[in-house]
Amino acid sequence: MTDQEIIKGLIERDRKVTEDFFFTQCRPLFCNIINLVFSYDVDYDEFVNELYVYLMENDAQKLRDFEYRSSVYTWLKVLAIRYFIKKRDHLIDDSPQKPLYEEPVQSDEKEERLTAESDLERLLFLMPNYRYAYVIRKLMLEDCEPEGLADEMGVTTANLYNIKRRAMAQLTQIALNDIKEYGKK
């Protein structure tokens, strides 16, 4: 297919063109971008979904603006790298946040809670995907509204729930591995 046919098919939301382009033709390119931009594991489908949403915003304006001065692959490589670097750099706020008010708790309960919080923070730290840890922390510990977090992260709420599902699966695996390692000591 020519670049014009690819762009036309994507704009028209042609399923065959879209699947072939994103999941066959661009797979090596996107895998390289993922390795270049991220220092943690990124799910390929999640990467493609976010890029696709970005390209299709405002009636596919990004695709319509493509001027054919380079190949569609070169153009998409530059666009994707810039987009994901910007997203990555504004994704995680590392500043510690303490609640303004803590209810008084009995000393035994407080010690247990601190131990549990410490264990959970250690497990979150062990997660190779920092984005997953961030989502769990925000949704489960800080009780953020999913819609607000999705807006903050620049993803749809449905995509946020997919991220949360994968994050919980990864956290479960980390916890199981941690239990196995603890048993060996």
Backbone hydrogen bonds in HBPLUS format (Angstrom, degrees):
<---DONOR---> <-ACCEPTOR-->    atom                        ^
c    i                          cat <-CA-CA->   ^        H-A-AA   ^      H-
h    n   atom  resd res      DA  || num        DHA   H-A  angle D-A-AA Bond
n    s   type  num  typ     dist DA aas  dist angle  dist       angle   num
A0006-ILE N   A0002-THR O   2.98 MM   4  6.28 156.4  2.04 151.5 158.4     1
A0007-ILE N   A0003-ASP O   2.93 MM   4  6.15 174.2  1.93 158.4 159.0     2
A0008-LYS N   A0004-GLN O   2.93 MM   4  5.99 163.0  1.96 145.7 151.3     3
A0009-GLY N   A0005-GLU O   2.89 MM   4  5.95 161.7  1.92 144.0 149.4     4
A0010-LEU N   A0006-ILE O   2.89 MM   4  6.14 156.3  1.95 153.9 160.6     5
A0011-ILE N   A0007-ILE O   2.92 MM   4  6.12 165.9  1.94 154.3 158.1     6
A0012-GLU N   A0008-LYS O   2.95 MM   4  6.12 155.4  2.02 148.5 155.5     7
A0014-ASP N   A0009-GLY O   2.83 MM   5  5.06 169.8  1.84 159.7 158.5     8
A0013-ARG N   A0010-LEU O   3.00 MM   3  4.88 154.2  2.07 100.7 108.1     9
A0018-THR N   A0014-ASP O   2.88 MM   4  6.01 169.6  1.89 162.5 166.1    10
A0019-GLU N   A0015-ARG O   2.90 MM   4  6.00 172.4  1.91 153.9 156.0    11
A0020-ASP N   A0016-LYS O   3.00 MM   4  6.04 166.0  2.02 147.8 152.4    12
A0021-PHE N   A0017-VAL O   2.84 MM   4  5.87 162.6  1.87 150.5 156.1    13
A0022-PHE N   A0018-THR O   2.95 MM   4  6.01 174.5  1.95 157.2 158.0    14
A0023-PHE N   A0019-GLU O   2.86 MM   4  5.48 154.6  1.92 141.6 150.0    15
A0024-THR N   A0020-ASP O   3.04 MM   4  5.07 135.0  2.25 124.7 130.7    16
A0025-GLN N   A0020-ASP O   2.89 MM   5  6.23 164.2  1.92 162.3 166.8    17
A0026-CYS N   A0021-PHE O   2.86 MM   5  5.90 144.4  1.99 156.2 165.8    18
A0030-PHE N   A0026-CYS O   2.78 MM   4  5.95 169.5  1.79 171.5 174.6    19
A0031-CYS N   A0027-ARG O   2.88 MM   4  6.01 158.9  1.92 154.8 160.8    20
A0032-ASN N   A0028-PRO O   3.05 MM   4  6.25 154.9  2.12 144.8 150.9    21
A0033-ILE N   A0029-LEU O   2.99 MM   4  6.31 153.6  2.06 146.9 154.8    22
A0034-ILE N   A0030-PHE O   2.84 MM   4  6.07 163.8  1.87 153.9 157.6    23
A0035-ASN N   A0031-CYS O   3.06 MM   4  6.29 162.0  2.10 145.2 149.8    24
A0036-LEU N   A0032-ASN O   2.87 MM   4  6.03 145.4  1.99 143.8 154.2    25
A0037-VAL N   A0033-ILE O   2.82 MM   4  5.90 165.5  1.84 161.0 163.1    26
A0038-PHE N   A0034-ILE O   2.99 MM   4  5.66 161.9  2.02 145.1 151.0    27
A0047-PHE N   A0043-ASP O   2.93 MM   4  6.21 158.9  1.97 155.2 161.5    28
A0048-VAL N   A0044-TYR O   2.91 MM   4  6.23 165.8  1.93 157.1 160.0    29
A0049-ASN N   A0045-ASP O   2.82 MM   4  6.00 162.0  1.85 149.5 155.1    30
A0050-GLU N   A0046-GLU O   2.98 MM   4  6.19 166.7  2.00 152.7 155.4    31
A0051-LEU N   A0047-PHE O   3.00 MM   4  6.22 162.1  2.03 151.7 157.2    32
A0052-TYR N   A0048-VAL O   2.77 MM   4  5.88 162.3  1.80 155.2 160.5    33
A0053-VAL N   A0049-ASN O   2.96 MM   4  6.17 164.5  1.98 151.4 155.1    34
A0054-TYR N   A0050-GLU O   3.03 MM   4  6.21 159.3  2.07 144.7 150.6    35
A0055-LEU N   A0051-LEU O   2.86 MM   4  6.15 157.8  1.91 152.2 158.2    36
A0056-MET N   A0052-TYR O   2.94 MM   4  6.09 146.0  2.05 149.4 158.8    37
A0060-ALA N   A0056-MET O   3.08 MM   4  3.84 165.0  2.11 104.9 104.1    38
A0061-GLN N   A0057-GLU O   3.18 MM   4  6.51 153.3  2.26 158.3 164.8    39
A0064-ARG N   A0060-ALA O   2.96 MM   4  6.24 158.9  2.01 154.4 161.3    40
A0065-ASP N   A0061-GLN O   2.89 MM   4  6.04 136.1  2.08 144.4 155.5    41
A0066-PHE N   A0063-LEU O   3.18 MM   3  5.35 155.5  2.24 103.9 111.3    42
A0075-TRP N   A0071-SER O   3.04 MM   4  6.29 171.2  2.05 157.8 160.1    43
A0076-LEU N   A0072-VAL O   2.89 MM   4  5.92 159.5  1.93 140.9 147.2    44
A0077-LYS N   A0073-TYR O   2.89 MM   4  5.98 148.7  1.99 140.4 149.0    45
A0078-VAL N   A0074-THR O   3.18 MM   4  6.45 166.2  2.20 153.7 155.0    46
A0079-LEU N   A0075-TRP O   2.99 MM   4  6.18 169.0  2.01 153.5 157.0    47
A0080-ALA N   A0076-LEU O   2.81 MM   4  5.80 166.2  1.83 148.7 152.9    48
A0081-ILE N   A0077-LYS O   2.99 MM   4  6.09 166.3  2.01 150.4 154.5    49
A0082-ARG N   A0078-VAL O   3.05 MM   4  6.19 170.6  2.05 152.5 155.3    50
A0083-TYR N   A0079-LEU O   2.95 MM   4  6.07 163.3  1.98 149.9 155.2    51
A0084-PHE N   A0080-ALA O   2.89 MM   4  6.01 174.1  1.89 157.0 158.5    52
A0085-ILE N   A0081-ILE O   2.96 MM   4  5.97 152.4  2.03 148.2 155.7    53
A0086-LYS N   A0082-ARG O   3.08 MM   4  6.17 160.8  2.12 144.8 150.2    54
A0087-LYS N   A0083-TYR O   2.97 MM   4  6.26 158.6  2.02 147.5 153.9    55
A0088-ARG N   A0084-PHE O   2.82 MM   4  5.81 162.8  1.85 141.7 147.2    56
A0089-ASP N   A0085-ILE O   2.96 MM   4  6.04 163.7  1.98 149.9 153.7    57
A0090-HIS N   A0087-LYS O   3.22 MM   3  5.34 140.7  2.38  99.6 110.5    58
A0091-LEU N   A0088-ARG O   3.33 MM   3  5.20 168.5  2.34 106.7 107.7    59
A0110-LYS N   A0106-GLN O   2.78 MM   4  5.95 157.3  1.83 156.8 164.6    60
A0111-GLU N   A0107-SER O   2.91 MM   4  6.08 157.9  1.96 147.2 152.4    61
A0112-GLU N   A0108-ASP O   2.99 MM   4  6.23 161.8  2.02 149.9 154.7    62
A0113-ARG N   A0109-GLU O   2.84 MM   4  6.02 160.6  1.88 150.2 156.0    63
A0114-LEU N   A0110-LYS O   2.88 MM   4  6.07 161.5  1.91 150.4 155.4    64
A0115-THR N   A0111-GLU O   2.95 MM   4  6.14 154.4  2.01 145.5 152.7    65
A0116-ALA N   A0112-GLU O   2.87 MM   4  6.11 161.7  1.91 150.4 155.6    66
A0117-GLU N   A0113-ARG O   2.81 MM   4  6.02 164.1  1.83 153.4 158.1    67
A0118-SER N   A0114-LEU O   2.86 MM   4  5.95 156.2  1.92 143.0 150.1    68
A0119-ASP N   A0115-THR O   2.85 MM   4  6.09 157.7  1.90 149.6 155.7    69
A0120-LEU N   A0116-ALA O   2.88 MM   4  6.10 164.3  1.91 152.4 156.7    70
A0121-GLU N   A0117-GLU O   2.88 MM   4  6.04 163.0  1.91 150.2 155.0    71
A0122-ARG N   A0118-SER O   2.96 MM   4  6.13 152.7  2.04 144.0 151.5    72
A0123-LEU N   A0119-ASP O   2.97 MM   4  6.28 155.8  2.03 149.2 155.5    73
A0124-LEU N   A0120-LEU O   2.86 MM   4  6.12 158.8  1.90 153.4 159.6    74
A0125-PHE N   A0121-GLU O   2.88 MM   4  6.05 149.3  1.97 142.3 151.0    75
A0126-LEU N   A0122-ARG O   3.06 MM   4  6.33 138.0  2.24 138.6 149.6    76
A0126-LEU N   A0123-LEU O   3.11 MM   3  5.03 124.6  2.43  92.0 106.3    77
A0127-MET N   A0124-LEU O   3.19 MM   3  5.29 149.5  2.29  99.6 108.6    78
A0132-TYR N   A0129-ASN O   3.07 MM   3  5.44 123.4  2.41 104.7 117.5    79
A0133-ALA N   A0129-ASN O   3.26 MM   4  6.70 158.2  2.31 148.9 154.6    80
A0134-TYR N   A0130-TYR O   2.91 MM   4  6.13 153.0  1.99 144.8 152.4    81
A0135-VAL N   A0131-ARG O   2.97 MM   4  6.27 156.7  2.03 149.8 155.0    82
A0136-ILE N   A0132-TYR O   2.99 MM   4  6.30 165.7  2.01 156.6 159.9    83
A0137-ARG N   A0133-ALA O   2.89 MM   4  6.05 165.4  1.91 150.1 154.9    84
A0138-LYS N   A0134-TYR O   2.93 MM   4  6.11 164.5  1.95 151.2 155.2    85
A0139-LEU N   A0135-VAL O   2.88 MM   4  5.93 173.6  1.88 156.5 158.7    86
A0140-MET N   A0136-ILE O   2.80 MM   4  5.36 154.1  1.87 142.0 151.0    87
A0141-LEU N   A0137-ARG O   3.13 MM   4  5.00 135.2  2.34 113.5 126.5    88
A0142-GLU N   A0137-ARG O   2.89 MM   5  6.23 149.5  1.99 159.3 168.9    89
A0144-CYS N   A0138-LYS O   2.87 MM   6  5.53 173.7  1.87 149.2 149.9    90
A0149-LEU N   A0145-GLU O   3.02 MM   4  6.29 163.1  2.05 159.4 164.4    91
A0150-ALA N   A0146-PRO O   2.82 MM   4  5.94 158.8  1.87 149.4 155.8    92
A0151-ASP N   A0147-GLU O   2.99 MM   4  6.21 158.7  2.03 145.3 150.6    93
A0152-GLU N   A0148-GLY O   2.93 MM   4  6.16 160.2  1.96 146.8 152.6    94
A0153-MET N   A0149-LEU O   2.88 MM   4  6.10 152.1  1.96 149.9 156.9    95
A0154-GLY N   A0150-ALA O   2.87 MM   4  5.93 117.8  2.27 137.8 154.1    96
A0155-VAL N   A0150-ALA O   2.95 MM   5  5.10 163.6  1.98 147.1 148.5    97
A0154-GLY N   A0151-ASP O   3.12 MM   3  4.99 142.2  2.27  95.1 106.3    98
A0160-LEU N   A0156-THR O   2.91 MM   4  6.22 149.2  2.01 145.3 154.6    99
A0161-TYR N   A0157-THR O   3.00 MM   4  6.36 152.5  2.08 149.7 155.9   100
A0162-ASN N   A0158-ALA O   3.12 MM   4  6.48 146.7  2.24 141.0 150.2   101
A0163-ILE N   A0159-ASN O   2.88 MM   4  6.21 154.9  1.94 149.8 156.7   102
A0164-LYS N   A0160-LEU O   2.81 MM   4  6.11 157.2  1.86 149.8 156.5   103
A0165-ARG N   A0161-TYR O   2.93 MM   4  6.12 156.1  1.99 143.7 149.6   104
A0166-ARG N   A0162-ASN O   3.03 MM   4  6.31 164.6  2.05 150.6 154.0   105
A0167-ALA N   A0163-ILE O   2.78 MM   4  5.96 150.6  1.86 147.6 157.4   106
A0168-MET N   A0164-LYS O   2.83 MM   4  6.05 158.9  1.88 153.5 157.8   107
A0169-ALA N   A0165-ARG O   3.06 MM   4  6.30 153.8  2.13 143.8 151.1   108
A0170-GLN N   A0166-ARG O   2.93 MM   4  6.18 155.2  1.99 145.1 151.9   109
A0171-LEU N   A0167-ALA O   2.84 MM   4  6.08 160.0  1.87 151.5 157.3   110
A0172-THR N   A0168-MET O   2.88 MM   4  6.00 156.8  1.93 145.2 151.6   111
A0173-GLN N   A0169-ALA O   3.06 MM   4  6.29 157.6  2.11 144.4 150.0   112
A0174-ILE N   A0170-GLN O   2.93 MM   4  6.21 157.7  1.98 149.6 156.0   113
A0175-ALA N   A0171-LEU O   2.87 MM   4  6.10 159.6  1.91 150.9 156.4   114
A0176-LEU N   A0172-THR O   2.89 MM   4  6.14 159.9  1.93 151.0 156.5   115
A0177-ASN N   A0173-GLN O   2.92 MM   4  6.12 161.4  1.95 149.5 154.7   116
A0178-ASP N   A0174-ILE O   2.85 MM   4  6.03 149.4  1.94 144.2 153.6   117
A0179-ILE N   A0175-ALA O   2.91 MM   4  6.18 149.8  2.00 147.6 155.2   118
A0180-LYS N   A0176-LEU O   3.03 MM   4  6.34 157.7  2.08 147.3 153.0   119
A0181-GLU N   A0177-ASN O   2.94 MM   4  6.21 161.2  1.97 149.7 154.6   120
A0182-TYR N   A0178-ASP O   2.86 MM   4  6.03 152.1  1.94 144.7 152.9   121
A0183-GLY N   A0179-ILE O   2.95 MM   4  6.18 150.0  2.04 146.2 153.8   122
A0184-LYS N   A0181-GLU O   3.17 MM   3  5.22 138.0  2.36  96.9 108.3   123
A0185-LYS N   A0182-TYR O   3.22 MM   3  5.44 146.1  2.34 102.4 111.7   124
